[in-house]
Amino acid sequence: MKKLVILMLLAVVVFAQETMTKVNLDRRAENNLVTLFEKLPQDIEVFVTSDSIYIIEAAYPGNKIIKKLTASEYRSLIVRIPAERVILEDAQLPYVIGQTIHGISLYSWSLPLALGMDDWESALSLGLLMPLLYSTGSYLFTKDMRVSGGAAYGSFLGGIEGAWHGGLFFESERAIFPVSLAENVLDFTLAQKMGLTSGMYQRKFNHCAYGYYHYAALKALVLSDDWDDWGNTDEFLKVSTLLSLGEGYTSLFLSRNSEDLTLGDALFELRTGLLGAEALPLILMTYDLHREEASDARIYAALSLAGHGVGYLLGSKLSREYDLSGSGGVMIWLLPYLAHGATAALTFLGDNEGLWKSYPAIFLSTDVLMTYAYYKALSKKPLKMGKADAPHFNMALNPIGLICKDKNKSFENMPFLMFSYEF
């Protein structure tokens, strides 16, 4: 009988053992959870047990501090509006790497041009020395601070965007360096102060690119299909650059609370926006190739804008419903090249003029199908709540009362089987 009791106790222990599920955290939840600890941790993780207890683990150098909250305490804490944004990750090294790349590829030649150096030997010496100086300066500037991933990525993109904005708006190579550096520093500062993420900055980059596209397409709508009627090139560069700058920072402002926007989501949004912009024009191009006559440029522009709007809305909707990793977003951007290769292989094998005239439509079909298949395989539904936050069914087995009730009166009213449903 004793062996039976021991076996039953072991069974109860195994059955009652807590199972824990990791809870995904957004930026707001992280900001509120760190208030539980006196010192800002390096990282924070949350797990929920089968009996709805939340375990918060704060990682520090060499140790962890653990706090436990009930489901109601956890929910009331994470829904608060944070008093300030905190930075848990430390992306100083990615930041320095990004700035070093700028120093080598962009600032090494744009700084001598900005200074208007006539002596080519001095200009060359400064250009060769600039990457080391700039990289070292970037390291020293961030040596004693936590750099967020958004600041590292945003400042890198800001340097690229600023180079385009400065060079095109002022139509001068001398403007590339100062405007690039200004947007670089501005985006770094905004990310550090406001807790902006890499996904938000990728969406800003998307809209900076859209600014040039929107102006070109809208201008084509109101002009004839004679490209000589596009007018003053200076005016086109200035207005489109201002639109790019305005769209980019407006998008960043509107996305500032989109903590669930991943880098992969933003890359996918750019992909669907451009895929929509090219879809109807590619179909029209196929028709024009077969009839050997070109359609009005305004028709192409109208179809492109219409498709772009649909693709943009579709991408935004999917990014709210699903999460795509940064690696997944990069993979989605490799698909057009795979689709072009597959389409070209088919047309070469067919060796038929009709296939070549249908190339745009075949490529579009291949690209859309591959994008759908890969996105479905790589994306996943975001876990916005812990296990204890969702309605769930619990069952508990307690054979001790049944076994021992004849020997101990205190076990007579102890339930053998218990059920509960939380909602």
Buried (B, 14 or more C-beta within 10 A) or exposed (E): EEEEEEEBEEEBEEEEEEEBEEBEBBBBBBBBBBEBBEEEBEEBBBBBBBBBBBBBBBBEEEEEBEBEBEBEEBBEBBEEEBEEBBBBBBBBEBBBBBBBBBBBBBBBBBBBBBEEBEEEEEBBEBBEEBBEEBBEEBBEBBEEEBBBBBBBBBBBBBBBBBBBBBBBBBEEEBBBBBBBBBBBBBBBEBBBEBBBBBBBBBBBBBBBBBBBBBBBBBBBBEBEBEEEEBEEEEEBBBBBBBBBBEBBBEBBBEBBBBBBBBBBBBBBBBBBBBBBBBBBBBBBBBBBBEEEEEBEBBBBBBBBBBBBEBBBBBBBEBBEEBBBBBEBBEBBBEBBEBBBEBBBEBBEEEEEEEBBBBBBBBBBBBBBEBBEEBBEEBBEEBBEEBBBBEEEEEEBEBBBBBBBBEEEEEBEEBEEEEEEEEE
